[in-house]
């Protein structure tokens, strides 16, 4: 439940920051647009669109000494990335301006996050009541069902020894 709520809060913050960036931070928006164009032009993206349990894991197994790979997933992805043109270099002044815009976007994200949490705080009692009324009974029912459906690992069906 907490994960779902925090994910929704993050979506609110991300959407607000994206709108703020598009309206007020032209350099940062241009950099984000360039990167999005580059990502779209990549033909092979094996690390994207994975189920959550696979995100962040290495794409290839650890090498075994004396058993070379014919190819690796990471190697294929690197070859595809090599065909994508690099972002244009930035001057020192442009880098400083971009850092300033990133700082402004971060500050805006913090502000929106604090405002969202403040609004939620006003509804704390309603949220607690809803969790107690709807979520906790569902969890209790799932645990009861799980308890009934699992076999005890040392249960022989003969009761306790010596009883």
C-alpha positions as CSV (number, residue, x, y, z in Angstrom):
1,X,0.0,0.0,0.0
2,X,2.8,2.4,0.9
3,X,4.6,1.6,-2.3
4,X,1.5,2.4,-4.4
5,X,1.0,5.7,-2.6
6,X,4.6,6.8,-2.9
7,X,4.6,5.8,-6.6
8,X,1.5,8.0,-7.2
9,X,3.1,10.9,-5.3
10,X,6.3,10.5,-7.5
11,X,4.1,10.6,-10.6
12,X,2.5,13.9,-9.4
13,X,5.9,15.4,-8.7
14,X,7.4,14.2,-12.0
15,X,4.4,15.5,-14.0
16,X,4.6,18.9,-12.3
17,X,8.3,19.2,-12.8
18,X,8.0,18.2,-16.5
19,X,5.4,21.0,-17.0
20,X,7.5,23.5,-15.0
21,X,10.6,22.6,-17.0
22,X,8.8,22.9,-20.4
23,X,7.5,26.4,-19.4
24,X,10.5,27.9,-17.6
25,X,13.7,26.0,-18.2
26,X,14.5,26.1,-22.0
27,X,18.0,24.8,-21.8
28,X,17.2,21.8,-19.6
29,X,14.1,21.1,-21.8
30,X,16.3,21.1,-24.9
31,X,18.8,18.7,-23.3
32,X,16.0,16.4,-22.2
33,X,14.5,16.5,-25.8
34,X,17.9,15.7,-27.3
35,X,18.3,12.7,-25.0
36,X,14.8,11.5,-25.7
37,X,15.6,11.7,-29.5
38,X,18.8,9.7,-28.9
39,X,16.9,7.1,-26.9
40,X,14.3,6.8,-29.6
41,X,17.0,6.3,-32.3
42,X,18.6,3.4,-30.4
43,X,17.6,0.2,-32.2
44,X,18.4,-2.3,-29.4
45,X,17.5,-1.6,-25.8
46,X,17.7,-4.8,-23.8
47,X,17.5,-3.2,-20.4
48,X,14.3,-1.3,-21.1
49,X,10.8,-2.6,-20.5
50,X,11.8,-5.3,-18.1
51,X,9.6,-6.6,-15.3
52,X,10.5,-4.9,-12.0
53,X,12.3,-8.0,-10.6
54,X,14.8,-7.8,-13.5
55,X,15.5,-4.1,-13.5
56,X,19.1,-3.2,-12.5
57,X,20.4,-6.8,-12.8
58,X,23.4,-7.4,-15.1
59,X,22.4,-8.3,-18.6
60,X,25.0,-11.0,-19.0
61,X,26.2,-13.8,-16.6
62,X,29.6,-13.6,-15.0
63,X,32.3,-14.9,-17.4
64,X,33.8,-18.3,-16.7
65,X,37.6,-18.5,-17.1
66,X,38.5,-20.3,-20.3
67,X,35.0,-20.2,-21.7
68,X,34.7,-17.0,-23.8
69,X,31.3,-15.7,-24.9
70,X,30.5,-15.6,-28.6
71,X,28.7,-12.4,-27.9
72,X,27.1,-10.6,-24.9
73,X,23.9,-8.8,-24.5
74,X,25.8,-5.7,-23.2
75,X,28.2,-5.9,-26.1
76,X,25.3,-5.9,-28.6
77,X,23.7,-2.9,-26.9
78,X,27.0,-1.1,-26.9
79,X,27.4,-1.7,-30.7
80,X,23.9,-0.3,-31.3
81,X,24.7,2.7,-29.1
82,X,27.8,3.4,-31.0
83,X,25.7,4.2,-34.1
84,X,23.8,6.9,-32.2
85,X,25.4,10.4,-32.6
86,X,26.7,12.0,-29.4
87,X,25.1,15.0,-27.9
88,X,26.7,18.3,-29.0
89,X,29.4,19.5,-26.6
90,X,28.5,22.4,-24.2
91,X,30.6,25.4,-23.4
92,X,31.5,26.1,-19.8
93,X,28.9,28.9,-19.7
94,X,26.2,26.6,-21.1
95,X,27.2,23.9,-18.5
96,X,26.9,26.5,-15.7
97,X,23.5,27.6,-17.0
98,X,22.3,24.0,-17.3
99,X,23.4,23.3,-13.8
100,X,21.4,26.3,-12.6
101,X,18.3,25.1,-14.4
102,X,18.7,21.6,-12.9
103,X,19.0,23.1,-9.5
104,X,15.8,25.1,-10.1
105,X,14.0,21.9,-11.3
106,X,15.2,20.1,-8.1
107,X,13.9,22.9,-5.9
108,X,10.6,22.9,-7.7
109,X,10.3,19.1,-7.2
110,X,11.0,19.5,-3.5
111,X,8.4,22.2,-3.2
112,X,5.7,20.1,-5.0
113,X,6.6,17.1,-2.9
114,X,6.3,19.0,0.3
115,X,2.9,20.5,-0.8
116,X,1.6,17.1,-1.8
117,X,2.6,15.6,1.6
118,X,1.0,18.6,3.4
119,X,-2.2,18.0,1.5
120,X,-2.1,14.3,2.4
121,X,-1.4,15.1,6.0
122,X,-4.8,16.8,6.2
123,X,-6.4,13.6,5.1
124,X,-4.4,11.3,7.4
125,X,-7.3,10.2,9.5
126,X,-9.4,9.4,6.5
127,X,-6.5,7.4,5.0
128,X,-6.0,5.5,8.3
129,X,-9.7,4.7,8.5
130,X,-9.8,3.5,4.9
131,X,-6.8,1.3,5.4
132,X,-8.3,-0.2,8.6
133,X,-11.7,-0.7,6.9
134,X,-10.6,-2.0,3.4
135,X,-6.9,-3.0,3.3
136,X,-6.3,-4.7,6.6
137,X,-9.2,-7.1,6.2
138,X,-8.0,-8.1,2.8
139,X,-4.5,-8.7,4.1
140,X,-5.9,-10.8,7.0
141,X,-8.0,-12.9,4.6
142,X,-5.0,-13.5,2.3
143,X,-2.9,-14.5,5.3
144,X,-5.6,-16.9,6.6
145,X,-5.9,-18.4,3.2
146,X,-2.2,-18.8,2.9
147,X,-2.0,-20.4,6.3
148,X,-4.7,-22.9,5.4
149,X,-3.2,-23.8,2.1
150,X,0.4,-24.3,3.2
151,X,1.6,-27.7,4.5
152,X,3.6,-27.7,7.7
153,X,7.1,-28.9,6.7
154,X,7.4,-31.6,9.4
155,X,3.7,-32.5,9.6
156,X,3.2,-36.2,9.1
157,X,-0.5,-36.0,9.7
158,X,-0.2,-38.2,12.8
159,X,-0.4,-35.4,15.4
160,X,2.3,-34.5,17.8
161,X,4.8,-37.3,18.8
162,X,4.1,-38.8,22.2
163,X,0.6,-37.3,22.5
